[in-house]
Amino acid sequence: MHNMDAMMWRRFLGAALVGAALAAGGLAPVMAGADATAKIDNFTFEPATLTVKVGTTVTWTNEDDIPHTVVATDRTFRSKALDTDDKFSFTFTTPGSYEYFCSLHPHMKATVTVVQ
């Protein structure tokens, strides 16, 4: 196999493996840039798992027809009650895993993972 053929084959295999892991739910996509969005709808946070880089601002929008909150379990961030179409933003400056929930509906849970 020529070097070019081998290199293309490795790229194809790498992309296929990453795609398979994403499809299986094994990896959360890493958001590029400084902004990411999440929505609140039908008593859920979407996406339930979000991976972003340090410095990313995540903005949650309440698309449900009743109020919800966005509250970190470690109290890193906390929104006011968000009515329909209200937004809440937080900038993640420290790597780690941030679990959060709706204080009005505690069964609603999700996670933001922050990487370098």
C-alpha positions, -999 to +999 in steps of 0.1 A: +000+000+000+013+034-009+019+060+019-010+081+006-033+052+005-024+042+040-029+077+053-063+080+037-073+046+051-063+056+086-083+088+083-113+069+071-111+044+099-106+071+125-137+090+113-157+058+111-148+049+147-157+084+160-189+084+141-198+050+155-191+061+191-212+092+186-241+072+172-239+048+201-240+076+226-205+068+238-192+103+232-208+137+235-199+161+207-174+188+216-187+222+207-162+245+189-161+282+194-172+303+224-210+297+223-233+267+227-270+264+232-293+241+251-331+241+252-357+233+278-388+216+263-413+190+274-397+188+309-363+179+295-329+196+289-316+191+253-290+179+249-289+160+282-251+158+279-231+187+264-193+189+261-177+223+255-143+239+257-132+261+285-144+297+279-176+286+262-208+304+271-238+281+272-273+297+267-304+278+277-337+288+262-370+278+278-392+265+249-417+249+273-450+266+282-443+266+320-414+281+340-382+262+346-348+269+362-312+259+354-293+251+387-259+235+391-259+208+418-226+224+431-242+259+431-218+271+404-247+287+386-284+293+391-310+310+369-341+328+380-374+311+370-374+312+332-408+318+315-414+307+279-387+321+256-366+334+285-329+327+283-301+321+308-264+321+300-233+310+319-196+310+308-176+279+318-141+289+328-130+257+347-127+222+333-150+196+349-183+180+349-213+202+359-245+184+367-276+206+368-313+204+373-346+224+374-353+234+410-391+235+401-390+200+386-360+181+402-365+151+380-352+172+351-314+167+350-285+172+326-247+176+325-222+200+309-187+186+306-160+213+301-126+203+286-094+222+277 
